[in-house]
Amino acid sequence: MRLRSTLKWSLGGALVLLVAGSALAQQQPPQGQGNSPDGQAGFERKVTLTLEEMGPGADGHVTHMRRHSDSIRRQLEKARAERDVVKALCLNDKLSQVNVAIRSAVERVANLRAAVARRDNEAANHEFTIIVVLRQRTDQHATEANQCIGDVFVWNGQTTVTTQVDPTLPGEDNTDYPPTDVTIIWAPPQCISCTQ
C-alpha cells in the first residue's frame, strides 16, 4: 500500500514536471529560430555555419539519423524474436519513416555539396535547414519508437517524498461507534422433506 502511494506521488510529480517543462518550452522560442509575426513557426532558420562547415555538419546529422535507424532496427528484431506483433508493427512503421527521412537527407546532402561547389549560399542554407528538420523528425520518430516498446519515461534520479499534514485536523479519531449489543437468533435450517 505504501509503495503504491509513493509510486503514485512520484509519477504525479514527474507528470507535473513534464507539463511545466512543456509549457515553458512553448512560451520561449528556441534560440536560433526566428518565429514569424503571424505565429507560424519559421523554417527559415538562419544557419551560422560557413559554406565549408555545412558539408561536415550535414554528414554529422545523417550519421545521427542512421544511429536512430540502427537502434530501432535492434528493437524491432527483439520484438520479432519475442513474437510481440503489436510492438513489431509499431516499430516497423517508425523504422520505415526514419529510413525515408535518411534517404531524403542523403539526397539533400548531395544538393548541399553542389550548392557549396557553386558558392550558392542561399541554396546551401536551404538544403542544410531541411537536413536539420529531417534530423528533428527522426529524433521524434525515435522517441515514438521508445513509446512503442513501453519505454516512455525513464527517471534515474533520486526522488524525495514530502508529506504535509494540515495542523487544523484533529490528532485522533474520537468518533463514537454504535453499540454492538445486537442479538442474533440462530435456528438450524428446517428439513423441507419433513414438513411435506
C-alpha positions in Angstrom: 0.0 0.0 0.0 2.8 2.4 0.9 4.8 1.5 -2.2 1.7 2.2 -4.4 1.1 5.5 -2.7 4.8 6.5 -3.2 4.7 5.4 -6.8 1.5 7.4 -7.4 3.0 10.5 -6.0 6.3 10.1 -7.9 4.5 9.6 -11.2 2.3 12.6 -10.4 5.3 14.8 -9.7 7.0 13.6 -12.8 3.9 14.4 -14.8 3.8 17.9 -13.3 7.4 18.5 -14.2 6.8 17.3 -17.7 3.8 19.6 -18.2 5.6 22.5 -16.7 8.7 22.0 -18.9 6.5 21.7 -22.0 4.6 24.9 -21.1 7.9 26.7 -20.5 9.3 25.5 -23.8 6.2 26.8 -25.6 6.5 30.2 -24.0 10.1 30.7 -25.1 11.1 30.3 -28.7 14.2 28.1 -29.2 17.5 30.0 -29.6 18.5 30.5 -33.2 15.0 30.1 -34.6 13.0 33.0 -35.6 9.2 33.0 -35.4 7.3 34.9 -37.9 4.9 37.6 -36.8 1.9 35.7 -37.9 2.5 32.9 -35.4 3.9 30.4 -37.9 7.0 28.6 -36.8 9.6 29.6 -39.2 11.6 27.0 -41.2 13.7 29.9 -42.4 16.2 29.2 -39.6 19.4 31.1 -40.1 22.4 28.9 -40.2 25.6 30.4 -38.7 27.9 27.9 -40.4 30.1 28.8 -43.3 29.8 27.0 -46.6 32.8 24.9 -45.8 31.3 23.8 -42.4 27.9 22.8 -43.8 29.1 19.6 -45.5 30.6 18.0 -42.4 27.7 19.3 -40.3 25.2 17.7 -42.7 27.2 14.5 -42.6 27.0 14.5 -38.8 23.2 14.9 -38.9 22.9 11.9 -41.3 25.2 9.8 -39.1 23.0 10.7 -36.1 19.9 9.7 -38.1 21.5 6.3 -39.0 22.2 5.6 -35.3 18.5 6.0 -34.7 17.7 3.7 -37.5 20.1 1.0 -36.1 18.6 1.4 -32.7 15.0 1.0 -33.9 16.1 -2.0 -36.1 17.5 -3.7 -33.0 14.3 -3.1 -31.1 12.3 -4.4 -34.0 14.4 -7.6 -34.2 13.9 -8.1 -30.4 10.1 -7.6 -30.7 10.0 -10.1 -33.6 12.1 -12.6 -31.6 9.6 -12.2 -28.7 6.7 -12.6 -31.2 5.2 -9.3 -30.0 3.1 -8.4 -33.0 1.9 -5.0 -31.7 5.4 -3.8 -30.9 6.7 -5.2 -34.1 4.1 -3.3 -36.2 4.7 -0.1 -34.4 8.5 -0.3 -34.6 8.3 -1.3 -38.3 6.3 1.8 -39.0 8.8 4.1 -37.1 11.8 2.4 -38.8 10.2 2.9 -42.3 9.6 6.6 -41.5 13.2 7.0 -40.2 14.6 5.3 -43.3 12.6 7.6 -45.6 14.0 10.6 -43.8 17.5 9.3 -44.1 17.1 8.8 -47.9 15.8 12.3 -48.2 18.6 13.7 -46.1 21.2 11.9 -48.2 19.7 13.5 -51.4 19.8 16.9 -49.6 23.4 16.4 -48.7 24.2 15.9 -52.4 22.3 19.0 -53.2 24.1 20.8 -50.4 27.5 19.8 -51.8 26.5 21.0 -55.3 25.4 24.4 -53.8 28.7 24.7 -51.8 30.7 23.9 -55.0 28.7 26.7 -56.8 29.3 29.0 -53.8 25.5 29.5 -53.6 25.0 30.5 -50.0 21.2 30.7 -50.2 20.7 27.3 -51.7 23.2 25.8 -49.2 21.4 27.3 -46.3 18.1 26.0 -47.6 19.4 22.4 -48.0 21.1 22.5 -44.6 17.9 23.7 -42.9 15.9 20.9 -44.5 18.5 18.4 -43.2 18.2 19.8 -39.7 14.4 19.5 -39.9 14.7 15.9 -41.1 17.0 15.1 -38.2 14.5 16.6 -35.8 11.8 14.5 -37.3 14.0 11.4 -36.9 14.6 12.3 -33.3 10.8 12.4 -32.8 10.3 9.0 -34.5 13.0 7.5 -32.2 11.1 8.9 -29.2 7.9 7.4 -30.6 9.7 4.0 -31.1 10.6 4.0 -27.4 6.9 4.5 -26.7 6.1 1.5 -28.9 8.1 -0.7 -26.5 6.7 1.0 -23.4 9.9 2.9 -22.6 8.0 6.2 -22.3 9.6 7.9 -19.3 12.7 6.8 -17.6 13.8 8.6 -14.4 17.1 7.5 -12.9 17.4 10.3 -10.4 16.8 10.3 -6.7 13.3 11.1 -5.5 12.1 12.6 -2.3 8.5 12.4 -0.9 7.4 15.2 1.5 4.2 14.8 3.4 2.4 17.8 5.0 -0.4 17.3 7.4 -3.0 20.1 8.0 -2.4 21.2 11.6 -6.1 22.1 12.0 -7.1 18.4 11.7 -7.8 16.5 14.9 -5.0 14.2 16.0 -7.2 11.2 16.7 -10.5 9.9 15.5 -12.8 10.2 18.5 -15.9 9.1 16.7 -18.3 7.0 18.9 -19.3 3.8 17.2 -22.9 2.5 17.5 -23.5 -0.2 20.2 -22.7 -3.7 19.3 -25.2 -5.5 21.5 -27.3 -6.8 18.7 -28.8 -10.2 19.5 -28.7 -12.7 16.6 -31.1 -15.6 17.0 -29.9 -18.6 15.1 -32.0 -21.6 14.3 -30.9 -24.5 12.3 -32.5 -24.8 8.8 -35.6 -26.9 8.7 -35.9 -30.1 6.8 -38.2 -29.5 3.8 -38.9 -33.1 3.3 -40.0 -33.5 6.9 -42.8 -31.0 6.6 -44.4 -32.4 3.5 
